[in-house]
Amino acid sequence: MPTPIKIEFKNACKTFSNGTMVLNDFCLKVRQNESLVILGRSGVGKSVMFKVLLGLVYMNSGNVVAGGISVDDRKRRRQYLSQFSMMFQSGALFDSMTVEQNVSFGLTNRGISNATEIAREKLLAVELDQSAFKLYPSALSGGMQKRVALARAIALKPDIMLFDEPTSGLDPVTGSTITKLIRKTIDKLDLCCITITHDLNVANVIADRVALLDNGQIIWEDKVDALNNSNNPALQHFINPTQRTNASHKK
Amino acid sequence: MNLLANIGARTISMLVEAGKVAIFVSKGVWACCSWPLYMGELLKQMLNAGFFSIPIVGLTAVFSGMVIALQTYVGFAKFSGESAVATVVIVAITRELGPVMAGLMVAGRTSASIAAELGSMKISEQIDALEILGVNPFRFLVAPRILACLICLPLLTLLADVIGVFGGFLVGTTKLGFASRPYMTQTLANLAADDVICGLVKSACFGFTIAVFGCFYGFNSARGAKSVGEATTMAVVAACMGILILNYIVTAMFFGA
């Protein structure tokens, strides 16, 4: 029996005031305990899709439901958002707070008394050195910032985790470490998880299922194993853009 | 036709902007009146808007007082009214120069800093992160800044009043040849509670304006360093304009009749 659906986009449409359509009748279902990776070129609206899911950007039409609550249900907004945690592309760590405070802030705000202890535990879980706990984000390397962002995201024990380009701006070795850390976290916490990236290595490690976003719609989706065997031309072009360019040059 | 269309478009865009500010103000006021109040943030903002503004406000006030004393003496000497220097200084400082100079100085310093800080937070997605953590950005970012400016501006104005009068006293007694005791007696005799209260009401309004425009333009900053710069400029310009307009409105309310 398949696990229940945790997130559902129902014909979501989003057009910006300058006329750019980013989501065009967008439909997507993500099941509980499933890790979905959405691939797509830069600027196709992957990050906007996350913002629509979180209700940070309003849709023109359609609906999004997560955990049985509609994103438009303003009365249950707090309950809706409490299901989510997100690791932002930029880290989005609070400049004015130390690493430890960044992680404990959300917990303190929810009235959890031992917030600092939990924060330290999570920072150790993401393999951050203890000497960095009292530092400010500006003093951290890109990889360390991503670790703190991950620790902050998992500290709230969310039902749904969102990862926005988790390895962007990192060197391949650090990127690979962060990717493995995310996979470990997903397995440990058994989460429903959506990752947006254009890095195929990330998709191969993190994903149970992969989808390709283009022109505001999901144009291909399948198990991660099918990623390299698909005949879908858009996916082939995304995976190996130089192949097509070389072919057209030869012609 | 093009000219008319341009005027129409600009009018509509101004009205839209005014509407956005009105909505932002109502959300900000609501955040100030509702729980939780982030005391740590409030103290931090009070330190930033109040304590660290003391040198600049003090310096402006002392020189304003000195200039007023000097100009009054030179001007009033033409009709033998030099003895009114102390009176003019106390009235001008408490009614106008104290609150307006403090307001403009804090607008330049604090409004710009608020807009730049919030603009940077906006483009680095820190404001979105707050929302996802279940923290209302208006309560955490806007309310402490509004309250800090509301509390600190009247205090800074009181300080500017004292320092400004001292500046006038300094010039009056050392350069213009007034005896210190009669000068102080005349100053205290012309110190009116209404003038001071009017100045404090003005400064509270100025504090609100400074914080609101700083937060508004910071929150609405677009992506990129250039946009943060533009937001900062707009915040200072709007706050200064707001201060000058409010200055007339409050003055008319107190002394118009």
Interface residues (C-beta under 8 A of the other chain):
Chain A: K51 L54 L56 R78 L81 S82 F84 S85 M86 F88 Q89 S90 A92 L93 F94 D95 S96 F105 G106 N109 R110 R152 L156
Chain B: K44 S120 M121 S124 E125 Q126 D128 A129 E131 I132 L133 G134 V135
